[in-house]
Amino acid sequence: LLTGTVSLKNNMYLIYSQETHKIYRQKLEELTSLQATCSNAISKQRKCLKDLRHSLTKCAQTCDEKELKLITDIKTQIKDKENVFFDMEAYLPKKNGLYLNLVLGNVNVTLLSNQAKFAYKDEYEKFKLCMTIILMFGAITCLFFLNCRVTDEIFNFLLVWYYCTLTIRESILINNGSRIKGWWVSHHYVSTFLSGVMLTWPEGPMYQMFRSQFLAFSIYQSFVQFLQYYYQSGCLYRLRALGERNQLDLTVEGFQSWMWRGLTFLLPFLFFGHFWQLYNSVTLFRLARHEDCKEWQVFMLALTFLVLFLGNFLTTVKVVHQKVQKNPEKVQKTD
């Protein structure tokens, strides 16, 4: 009798599970259908807005001041609509970019719930913090304790892996609604290339001449990145609470407009790091002209450090200039 009762309960649980799974499959099909409908509707709306903007641009060439003001207002409304579409698309499946397609293939990386998005973003930030600390201690160990090619290779390989992982995770976050863009995305691709070239640089006199300078730069860079994470995360938390920043905004290895209030003290550290990159570039260009230099890595690293300096420096100066132009009175008062 007891065996029959247990068997009956198991059958009831099985039937319940099957019915629940059937409902789940139906809801999943409905969800997929709704996603396709929303995606198609947004695509059509984007096309209409694009055509409207093109027509307004043509009209602006022959209209008077009153009509020009009206066109400007309409363009502002179009931009607001596009921002709304961007937020909507963060919850819809989308095609991966070229980079994600090459790395992951055509896999849907869109996270459907806010909880999953925020959890992935927080995990990304923790990963950056942990790796920054590890890289700092790794550079200190290589510079002061272990002057060995093997440990240098391990450190350089760790840099390549770290920046490759960052680019993949950032691409996934962008697919899920993060607004990180521009140079601060490209910066990590350039850093990946630079680390890869450092990894392939063979042992020799030229390598030893630059080794200490590069490791010292890596220590300083990790220190500045730690400072940025510590202060940017606090600033972002405060701005999110006030509703002034997106929930998926990330800390970056640079200076953005939202940091103007409270984080300007980081600018001297950033500019010093930028000019150290320029110093690295100049040093490598000099080594490339050395009569004993036969490695192609020297000249390539010099160019890459120069690109990093120009990108970081010009982007930071542009942000500061824009904020000063928008708030000239506030800047004069603080001076």
ChimeraX attribute file (.defattr): number of C-alpha atoms within 10 A of each C-alpha:
attribute: neighborCount
match mode: 1-to-1
recipient: residues
	/A:1	6
	/A:2	7
	/A:3	7
	/A:4	9
	/A:5	10
	/A:6	11
	/A:7	12
	/A:8	12
	/A:9	11
	/A:10	12
	/A:11	12
	/A:12	12
	/A:13	12
	/A:14	12
	/A:15	12
	/A:16	12
	/A:17	12
	/A:18	12
	/A:19	12
	/A:20	12
	/A:21	12
	/A:22	12
	/A:23	12
	/A:24	12
	/A:25	12
	/A:26	12
	/A:27	12
	/A:28	12
	/A:29	12
	/A:30	12
	/A:31	12
	/A:32	14
	/A:33	12
	/A:34	13
	/A:35	17
	/A:36	14
	/A:37	11
	/A:38	15
	/A:39	18
	/A:40	12
	/A:41	11
	/A:42	17
	/A:43	12
	/A:44	12
	/A:45	15
	/A:46	16
	/A:47	11
	/A:48	12
	/A:49	17
	/A:50	13
	/A:51	12
	/A:52	15
	/A:53	17
	/A:54	11
	/A:55	11
	/A:56	16
	/A:57	15
	/A:58	11
	/A:59	14
	/A:60	16
	/A:61	9
	/A:62	10
	/A:63	12
	/A:64	10
	/A:65	10
	/A:66	8
	/A:67	13
	/A:68	17
	/A:69	13
	/A:70	12
	/A:71	18
	/A:72	14
	/A:73	12
	/A:74	15
	/A:75	17
	/A:76	12
	/A:77	12
	/A:78	17
	/A:79	14
	/A:80	12
	/A:81	15
	/A:82	16
	/A:83	12
	/A:84	11
	/A:85	16
	/A:86	16
	/A:87	15
	/A:88	14
	/A:89	19
	/A:90	21
	/A:91	18
	/A:92	19
	/A:93	19
	/A:94	17
	/A:95	13
	/A:96	19
	/A:97	13
	/A:98	10
	/A:99	12
	/A:100	18
	/A:101	12
	/A:102	10
	/A:103	9
	/A:104	12
	/A:105	12
	/A:106	14
	/A:107	12
	/A:108	14
	/A:109	17
	/A:110	22
	/A:111	20
	/A:112	13
	/A:113	12
	/A:114	14
	/A:115	10
	/A:116	12
	/A:117	22
	/A:118	15
	/A:119	12
	/A:120	18
	/A:121	22
	/A:122	14
	/A:123	13
	/A:124	18
	/A:125	16
	/A:126	13
	/A:127	14
	/A:128	20
	/A:129	16
	/A:130	11
	/A:131	15
	/A:132	22
	/A:133	15
	/A:134	15
	/A:135	21
	/A:136	20
	/A:137	15
	/A:138	21
	/A:139	25
	/A:140	16
	/A:141	16
	/A:142	21
	/A:143	19
	/A:144	11
	/A:145	9
	/A:146	14
	/A:147	14
	/A:148	10
	/A:149	13
	/A:150	11
	/A:151	15
	/A:152	21
	/A:153	16
	/A:154	14
	/A:155	21
	/A:156	22
	/A:157	16
	/A:158	18
	/A:159	22
	/A:160	21
	/A:161	14
	/A:162	20
	/A:163	21
	/A:164	17
	/A:165	17
	/A:166	19
	/A:167	19
	/A:168	15
	/A:169	17
	/A:170	19
	/A:171	20
	/A:172	22
	/A:173	25
	/A:174	18
	/A:175	23
	/A:176	27
	/A:177	21
	/A:178	21
	/A:179	15
	/A:180	17
	/A:181	11
	/A:182	9
	/A:183	16
	/A:184	17
	/A:185	16
	/A:186	14
	/A:187	18
	/A:188	20
	/A:189	16
	/A:190	17
	/A:191	19
	/A:192	21
	/A:193	17
	/A:194	22
	/A:195	23
	/A:196	19
	/A:197	19
	/A:198	23
	/A:199	19
	/A:200	12
	/A:201	17
	/A:202	14
	/A:203	9
	/A:204	12
	/A:205	12
	/A:206	19
	/A:207	19
	/A:208	12
	/A:209	13
	/A:210	15
	/A:211	17
	/A:212	16
	/A:213	15
	/A:214	18
	/A:215	21
	/A:216	16
	/A:217	17
	/A:218	21
	/A:219	20
	/A:220	18
	/A:221	23
	/A:222	21
	/A:223	16
	/A:224	19
	/A:225	22
	/A:226	19
	/A:227	14
	/A:228	21
	/A:229	20
	/A:230	13
	/A:231	15
	/A:232	21
	/A:233	16
	/A:234	11
	/A:235	18
	/A:236	21
	/A:237	14
	/A:238	13
	/A:239	15
	/A:240	14
	/A:241	11
	/A:242	9
	/A:243	10
	/A:244	11
	/A:245	14
	/A:246	14
	/A:247	19
	/A:248	21
	/A:249	18
	/A:250	19
	/A:251	21
	/A:252	16
	/A:253	19
	/A:254	21
	/A:255	25
	/A:256	17
	/A:257	12
	/A:258	16
	/A:259	17
	/A:260	15
	/A:261	9
	/A:262	11
	/A:263	15
	/A:264	11
	/A:265	11
	/A:266	16
	/A:267	16
	/A:268	10
	/A:269	16
	/A:270	21
	/A:271	17
	/A:272	13
	/A:273	20
	/A:274	24
	/A:275	16
	/A:276	19
	/A:277	25
	/A:278	21
	/A:279	17
	/A:280	23
	/A:281	24
	/A:282	16
	/A:283	16
	/A:284	24
	/A:285	18
	/A:286	14
	/A:287	21
	/A:288	21
	/A:289	12
	/A:290	11
	/A:291	7
	/A:292	11
	/A:293	17
	/A:294	14
	/A:295	14
	/A:296	11
	/A:297	21
	/A:298	24
	/A:299	18
	/A:300	19
	/A:301	23
	/A:302	23
	/A:303	19
	/A:304	19
	/A:305	23
	/A:306	21
	/A:307	17
	/A:308	22
	/A:309	22
	/A:310	16
	/A:311	16
	/A:312	24
	/A:313	20
	/A:314	14
	/A:315	18
	/A:316	19
	/A:317	14
	/A:318	15
	/A:319	17
	/A:320	18
	/A:321	12
	/A:322	11
	/A:323	16
	/A:324	15
	/A:325	11
	/A:326	11
	/A:327	11
	/A:328	10
	/A:329	11
	/A:330	10
	/A:331	12
	/A:332	9
	/A:333	7
	/A:334	6
	/A:335	6
